[in-house]
């Protein structure tokens, strides 16, 4: 099949890909992490039992331990988990710990919050769920 060239350098294959795929390709999430979060994160091995957010970068993977308190995620200085990326809203999402796991809530973000490819307003998270905030992809893990 031959790709047809569209305006602004788009091809038919570009149009078939979902907007999420296009948004998550160009960002190294580890580089978006605030320095305080990056210092709190751990390399992927060894893992102690608990709940984590996995952040995969180009050359390494980090685990951010989740304590028992509510975590505000966003680009703003008041965020507990600060992601310095223009596609992440200042107040993007809220992660709420629960006895059975965690719940994520969209905090009226511009680009939306996605869990496993679906745009959500709120969703319960399970082990391995993929969270996309703007162009940043995270994975929720329970060990």
N, C-alpha and C positions, 0 to 999 in steps of 0.2 A: 504494500500500500504506500502511495506517495503522499507525503504531508503537503497540504495546501498552505501557502504562506498568507497570513492575515496581517492586518495593520499592526504596527508597533512590534514587529518581530514575533508575533504569536504564531504557533503552528496548530494544526488540528489536535495533536497530542497534548499541547498545553491546555486546550479547552476541555479535554476529557478528564484531566486530573482534577481532583477536588481542591477547593480553596485552601483546606487545611494542609494538604501536601505542599502547596506552593508557599504557604506562610511559614512552615517549619523547616524548610530546606536551608535557609541562609544564616541561621543563628547558632552559635555555640553557647548553650545555656549556662555552662560553667562560667564563661566570661561575663554573663549578665548578672551573676550572683553578687550581692553586696559583699564586701570584704569580711564583715563580721560573720555572715552566714557561711562563706567559704571556709573560714577558720574553724567554725563549729562542725562543718561536714567531715565525714570520715571516708577513707578509701573503701572500696567495696568489700575487701577481705580484711580481717575476719569480721563476721557480723554477730552482734549480740542480739538476743531476742528483743523484739520491739517493733515499732512502726516507723517507717522511713519514707522520705521522698527521694527517689533516685533521679540524679541529674547526669545524663550522658553527654560528655563533651567529645571533641574530636579525638583526643588522645588519652582521656581518662574518664572514669565514672566515679561520682561522689554520692554518698548517702547522707541526707540531712535527717538527723534523729528528730522525731516528733514527740514532744513532751505532752503532758495531759491538758494543756491549755489551748484556747482558741488561737489560731494563727491567721493574721491578716496578710494576704499576699498581694503585692502590687509594686509599682514603680516609685511611689511616694516615699518620702523620708520616714513617715510614721508606720510603714509596713513592717511586720515582724520578719517576713521573708521578702526581702527587697530584690526585685529583678530589674536591672537597669537596661531596659529594652523599650524602644519607642512604641512597639505594638502592645505593650502591657500597660493597662490603665493604672493611674495612681492608686486607686482602690479597686483591684480587679476581682479578687475572690476571698472567701473566708473558709478556712478548714476547721471543722468542729469535731473534736474527738468524742467518741461514743463508746459505750461498753462493747458493742458488737463491731467496731471498726471506726470509721470516720465518715463525715458528711461534708461535702463541698457545696458552697453556695456562691453563685455569681453575685458580685457586688456592683451591679449596674455598669459593667465594663463596656467599653466601646466595641471591641472585637468579639466579645463573648467568651464563655468558658465551655470547653468541650471535654466530655468524658467518653473514651472509646469511640470517638468520631461523631458523637451526638451533642448538639448544643443543649446545654442544660441551664435551668435556673437554680436547681438544687438536685443533688444525687448522693446516694449512699455509695461509698467506695469499698471495693474489695481488693484483695491481693492481686497485684499485676495490672490494675486499671491504669490507663494512659490518660493523663490530663494535659490539655493544650490550652495555654493562656497566650493569646496573641500568636507570636512566632516561637514561643518557648514550650517545649515538651518535657513533662515530668512523668514519673511512674510512681504510683503508690504501692508500697510493699509492706507486708506483715510477715515478720520472721519469728 
